Amino acid sequence: MHVLTKALIVSVWFMVLTFPLMVMKVDRINNAIVWRWENMAFMGIAAFVLALLWHWSLVRRRKEAGGPSLLHGATAVLRRPKARRIGLGLLALLMLIMPVISSLYQVNIMISAMLYIILGLGLNIVVGLAGQLVLGYAAFYAVGAYTYALLNHYFGLGFWAVLPVGGLVTALFGLMLGFPVLRLKGDYLAIVTLGFGEITRLVLENWTDVTRGSFGIANIERPGFFGVNLDVTQATGYIYYIVLAAVVLTIIVVTRLKNSRIGLALQALREDEIACEAMGIDLTKVKLSAFALGSCWAGFAGVIFAAKTTFINPASFTFMESAMILSMVVLGGMGSVTGVTIAAVILVLAPEYLRAFSEYRMLIFGAVMVIMMIYRPQGLVTDEKRAYRVSGLDDSDGPKGAPRAEGGAA
């Protein structure tokens, strides 16, 4: 009876909460309000049933604590070398032929998803590996995009010439942000980076003599292909393969970085800053490296974004962009390359494929994210931590030699 009462309370609470969205609809033609009471009844029944299912799943989870789960089983299968090779081969084949078998709309959506993969992995260096909470990451994205737009608009430089320049300029901006915040961490660091993002957006919006303000910069050149004139479909396919190559390169570089000396230093900084400094790691160099590397990938993504859209303005680089990219890192799993990649694809594609639900799609999308964070707060794929075991010791004869540490992924 207690369970039914709680489910009923949850049902009433959801009906009250969603009342303006689900029940009230403004008819602008007749200047009237349409009351959709059937939606309120549907929401109440759905919330009641979901509350009961939630309680049942929690009880079952407590009873089966420690037992194998479906997610652990799928992860174990994917860790098998043969299954991983087959899966990666099929995925690579699908991605290569997608512009041929899909519509222009689907290809554009996949380009956006892959751009967010690059952004998510770039932010993962700063937040996931180094543990530095950044809320203004869209500012670096904007710097890369405006670097290409301005150099192309005023000096006529092409995409391939500006691509490395955009990454370098954005890395310099990352260092400029890194120096003032060396002694900050946690909430204070988040507030400073949030302010940096807003300052960047306001400068781009008000420096009208250079950036054209809210009017934006139009007619940005697309990437050239040996002087061949490409139509819209061909240019979109060409940009698709450029972004696909950039995603593959980003995944390889970030994975190698994670297992390198710099990556291990970043992870040590994330776990315990005092112990990290006590072990002789230069915190200044490590933090600045994190900001420079993370912002560099945002610059590359910004240059590609400007070349894809051929038009940019400050409205494309608001705080919501930073929040979305940070959500990808948190939802995928802090420090996990695979998890962030999957989360970026889900967060970009899910709202698009939920358009069939019309005005309810964002409500469904938000509910799925809330449920995900409750059941899987550590993210879709947890980061593998390195484990060490001491070998070379003999219990009967004592130590036979100096103990050595053998590292591996747990």
C-alpha positions in Angstrom: 0.0 0.0 0.0 2.9 2.3 0.8 4.3 1.7 -2.7 1.0 2.6 -4.3 0.7 5.8 -2.3 4.2 6.9 -3.3 3.5 6.1 -7.0 0.2 8.1 -6.8 2.1 11.1 -5.3 4.7 10.9 -8.1 1.9 10.8 -10.6 0.2 13.9 -9.3 3.5 15.7 -9.1 4.3 15.0 -12.7 0.8 16.1 -13.8 1.3 19.4 -12.0 4.8 19.8 -13.3 3.9 19.2 -17.0 0.5 20.9 -16.9 1.5 24.1 -18.9 3.3 22.0 -21.5 1.1 19.0 -21.9 -2.4 20.5 -21.3 -2.4 24.1 -22.4 -1.9 25.0 -26.1 -2.3 28.5 -27.5 -4.4 28.8 -30.7 -3.0 32.0 -32.1 -5.4 32.0 -35.1 -8.5 32.1 -32.9 -6.8 33.8 -29.9 -7.9 31.0 -27.6 -6.4 28.3 -25.3 -7.0 24.7 -26.2 -7.2 22.4 -23.1 -5.9 18.9 -23.8 -7.1 17.1 -20.7 -6.4 13.7 -22.3 -2.7 14.5 -22.3 -2.9 15.1 -18.5 -4.6 11.8 -17.9 -2.0 10.0 -20.1 0.9 11.7 -18.2 -0.6 10.7 -14.8 -1.1 7.0 -15.8 2.4 6.8 -17.4 4.0 8.4 -14.3 2.1 6.0 -12.0 3.2 2.9 -14.0 6.8 4.1 -14.3 7.0 4.8 -10.5 5.9 1.2 -9.9 8.4 -0.1 -12.4 11.1 2.0 -10.8 10.4 0.6 -7.4 10.3 -3.0 -8.7 13.7 -2.4 -10.5 15.3 -1.0 -7.3 14.1 -4.0 -5.3 15.4 -6.4 -7.9 18.7 -4.5 -8.1 19.2 -4.9 -4.3 18.5 -8.6 -4.4 20.8 -9.2 -7.3 23.6 -6.9 -6.1 27.0 -8.2 -7.2 25.5 -10.3 -10.0 26.4 -9.9 -13.7 24.4 -7.2 -15.5 23.5 -6.9 -19.2 25.9 -3.9 -19.5 28.8 -5.8 -18.0 28.1 -8.7 -20.3 28.1 -6.5 -23.3 31.3 -4.8 -22.2 33.0 -8.2 -21.7 32.0 -9.2 -25.2 33.4 -6.0 -26.7 36.7 -6.5 -24.9 37.4 -9.7 -26.8 39.9 -8.9 -29.5 38.0 -10.8 -32.3 34.7 -9.2 -31.4 36.3 -5.8 -31.3 37.9 -6.2 -34.7 34.7 -7.4 -36.3 32.7 -4.6 -34.7 35.2 -1.9 -35.7 35.4 -3.3 -39.3 31.6 -3.2 -39.7 31.5 0.3 -38.2 34.3 1.6 -40.5 32.5 0.1 -43.6 29.2 1.7 -42.6 30.8 5.1 -42.0 32.7 5.0 -45.3 29.6 4.2 -47.4 27.2 6.4 -45.5 27.3 9.4 -48.0 26.4 7.0 -50.8 23.5 5.2 -49.1 22.1 8.1 -47.1 20.3 11.4 -47.8 21.9 14.8 -47.6 20.1 15.4 -44.4 21.5 12.3 -42.7 25.0 13.1 -43.8 24.7 16.6 -42.4 23.5 15.2 -39.1 26.4 12.8 -39.0 28.9 15.6 -39.7 27.4 17.5 -36.7 27.7 14.4 -34.5 31.3 13.8 -35.5 32.2 17.5 -34.8 30.7 17.0 -31.3 32.8 13.9 -30.9 36.0 16.0 -31.5 34.7 18.6 -29.1 33.8 16.1 -26.5 37.2 14.3 -26.6 38.9 17.7 -26.5 37.0 18.7 -23.3 37.6 15.2 -22.0 41.3 16.0 -21.8 40.7 19.0 -19.5 37.7 17.7 -17.5 37.9 13.9 -17.7 41.7 13.4 -17.5 42.9 16.5 -15.6 39.8 17.0 -13.5 39.5 20.8 -14.3 35.9 21.8 -14.6 35.5 24.1 -17.6 32.1 25.7 -18.4 33.2 28.0 -21.2 34.5 25.5 -23.7 32.4 26.9 -26.5 34.7 30.0 -26.5 37.5 28.0 -27.9 35.1 26.6 -30.5 34.3 30.1 -31.5 37.9 31.2 -31.6 38.7 28.4 -34.1 35.6 29.2 -36.3 36.3 33.0 -36.3 40.0 32.4 -37.0 39.1 30.8 -40.3 36.2 33.1 -41.1 38.3 36.3 -40.6 41.4 35.0 -42.3 39.3 33.9 -45.3 37.2 37.0 -45.4 40.0 39.6 -45.1 43.0 37.8 -46.5 41.5 35.1 -48.7 43.3 32.2 -47.0 41.9 28.7 -47.7 40.7 26.0 -45.4 43.8 23.8 -45.5 46.1 26.8 -44.8 44.0 28.0 -41.8 43.3 24.6 -40.2 46.7 24.3 -38.3 46.6 28.1 -37.6 43.2 27.7 -36.0 44.4 25.0 -33.7 47.5 27.0 -32.8 45.6 30.2 -32.1 43.1 28.4 -30.0 45.9 26.7 -28.0 47.3 30.1 -27.3 43.9 31.2 -26.0 43.9 28.1 -23.8 47.2 29.2 -22.3 45.9 32.7 -21.8 43.0 31.2 -19.8 45.3 28.7 -18.0 47.7 31.2 -16.5 45.2 33.2 -14.4 43.4 30.0 -13.1 46.5 28.0 -12.0 45.5 28.4 -8.3 41.8 27.8 -8.8 39.9 24.6 -8.7 36.3 23.3 -8.4 33.5 25.8 -8.4 35.8 28.8 -8.6 37.5 27.5 -11.8 34.1 26.8 -13.3 32.9 30.4 -12.6 36.1 31.9 -14.2 35.8 29.7 -17.3 32.1 30.5 -17.6 33.0 34.2 -17.5 35.7 33.6 -20.2 33.1 32.0 -22.4 30.7 34.9 -22.0 33.4 37.6 -22.5 34.5 35.9 -25.7 30.9 35.8 -27.0 30.2 39.4 -26.1 33.5 40.6 -27.8 32.5 38.8 -31.0 29.0 40.3 -30.8 30.1 43.9 -30.1 33.3 44.2 -32.2 31.3 44.9 -35.2 34.1 46.6 -37.2 35.9 43.2 -37.4 33.4 40.4 -36.7 30.3 42.1 -38.1 28.6 41.5 -34.7 25.3 39.6 -34.7 25.1 39.8 -38.5 27.9 37.2 -38.6 30.3 36.4 -41.4 28.8 34.8 -44.6 30.2 33.3 -47.8 33.0 31.4 -46.0 34.8 29.2 -48.5 34.4 25.4 -48.3 37.5 23.1 -48.3 39.0 23.0 -51.8 39.7 19.8 -53.7 42.5 20.4 -56.2 40.6 23.3 -57.8 37.6 21.2 -58.7 34.2 22.9 -58.4 31.9 20.9 -56.2 28.1 21.2 -55.9 26.4 21.2 -52.5 26.0 17.4 -52.3 29.6 16.7 -53.4 31.0 19.4 -51.0 29.0 17.9 -48.1 30.3 14.5 -48.9 33.9 15.8 -49.1 33.5 17.6 -45.7 32.0 14.4 -44.3 35.2 12.4 -45.1 37.4 15.3 -43.7 35.5 15.2 -40.4 35.6 11.4 -40.4 39.4 11.5 -40.8 39.6 14.2 -38.1 37.5 12.0 -35.7 39.8 8.9 -36.3 42.9 11.1 -35.7 41.4 12.6 -32.6 40.6 9.2 -31.1 44.1 7.9 -31.8 45.8 10.9 -30.4 43.7 11.2 -27.3 44.0 7.5 -26.6 47.8 7.7 -27.0 47.9 10.8 -24.9 45.9 9.1 -22.1 48.5 6.3 -21.8 51.5 8.6 -22.1 53.5 10.3 -19.4 51.6 13.5 -19.8 48.3 11.6 -19.6 49.3 9.8 -16.4 50.4 13.2 -15.0 46.9 14.6 -15.9 45.2 11.7 -14.2 47.4 12.1 -11.1 46.4 15.8 -11.0 42.7 14.7 -11.1 43.0 12.2 -8.3 45.0 14.2 -5.8 46.7 17.5 -6.5 48.8 17.6 -3.3 50.1 14.0 -3.8 50.8 14.8 -7.4 53.0 17.7 -6.5 54.7 15.7 -3.8 55.7 13.1 -6.4 57.6 15.8 -8.3 55.1 16.6 -11.0 55.2 20.2 -12.2 51.5 21.3 -11.7 51.9 24.5 -13.7 53.2 22.7 -16.7 50.6 19.9 -16.4 47.6 22.3 -16.1 48.8 24.5 -18.9 49.3 21.4 -21.1 45.7 20.3 -20.4 44.2 23.7 -21.3 46.4 24.0 -24.5 45.7 20.4 -25.7 42.0 20.6 -24.9 41.4 24.0 -26.6 43.5 23.0 -29.6 40.9 20.3 -30.6 38.1 22.8 -30.2 39.9 25.1 -32.6 40.2 22.4 -35.2 36.5 21.6 -34.8 35.7 25.4 -35.1 37.5 25.7 -38.4 35.7 22.7 -39.8 32.4 24.0 -38.6 32.9 27.4 -40.3 33.8 25.6 -43.5 30.8 23.4 -43.3 28.1 26.1 -42.6 29.8 28.9 -44.6 28.2 31.3 -42.1 28.9 31.9 -38.4 27.7 34.4 -35.8 28.0 34.6 -32.0 24.6 32.9 -31.5 26.3 29.6 -32.4 28.6 29.7 -29.4 26.4 30.2 -26.4 26.7 28.7 -22.9 24.2 25.9 -24.1 26.9 24.7 -26.4 29.4 24.4 -23.5 26.7 22.6 -21.4 26.0 20.2 -24.2 29.7 19.3 -24.7 30.1 18.9 -20.9 27.1 16.6 -20.8 28.7 14.4 -23.4 31.8 14.0 -21.2 29.7 13.3 -18.0 27.2 11.0 -19.7 29.9 9.0 -21.5 32.2 8.6 -18.5 34.9 10.9 -17.3 38.1 10.1 -19.0 36.7 7.4 -21.2 37.4 7.9 -24.9 34.8 5.2 -26.0 32.1 6.5 -23.6 32.5 10.2 -24.7 32.3 9.1 -28.4 29.1 7.1 -27.8 27.5 9.9 -25.7 28.3 12.5 -28.4 26.5 10.4 -31.0 23.5 9.8 -28.7 23.1 13.5 -27.6 23.2 14.7 -31.2 21.2 12.0 -33.0 18.5 11.4 -30.3 16.8 14.8 -30.6 16.8 14.6 -34.4 15.3 11.1 -34.5 12.7 12.0 -31.8 11.2 14.7 -34.0 8.3 12.3 -34.6 7.2 13.1 -31.1 6.9 16.8 -32.0 6.9 19.1 -28.9 7.3 16.1 -26.6 10.7 15.1 -27.9 12.8 17.3 -25.6 10.7 16.1 -22.7 11.4 12.5 -23.5 15.1 13.3 -24.2 15.4 15.0 -20.8 13.7 12.2 -19.0 16.0 9.6 -20.5 19.1 11.7 -19.4 17.7 11.9 -15.9 17.1 8.2 -15.7 20.6 7.5 -17.1 22.2 9.7 -14.5 20.3 8.0 -11.7 21.1 4.4 -12.8 24.5 5.1 -14.3 26.0 8.1 -12.6 29.6 7.0 -13.5 28.7 7.2 -17.2 28.1 4.8 -20.1 31.6 3.5 -20.1 33.7 3.8 -17.0 37.3 4.7 -17.3 39.8 1.9 -17.1 42.3 2.5 -14.3 45.8 1.2 -14.3 46.6 -1.5 -11.7 50.0 -2.6 -10.5 51.1 -5.8 -8.9 54.4 -6.5 -7.2 56.3 -9.6 -8.5 59.6 -11.2 -7.8 58.8 -12.1 -4.2 59.0 -15.7 -2.8 57.1 -16.5 0.4 59.5 -19.3 1.5 62.9 -17.9 0.7 62.2 -14.3 1.1 62.8 -11.7 -1.6 64.7 -13.1 -4.5 65.3 -9.7 -6.1 64.0 -6.2 -6.2 60.2 -6.0 -6.6 59.0 -4.6 -9.9 55.7 -3.2 -10.8 53.8 -4.5 -13.8 51.2 -2.1 -15.2 47.9 -3.1 -16.9 44.4 -1.9 -17.3 42.0 -3.1 -14.7 
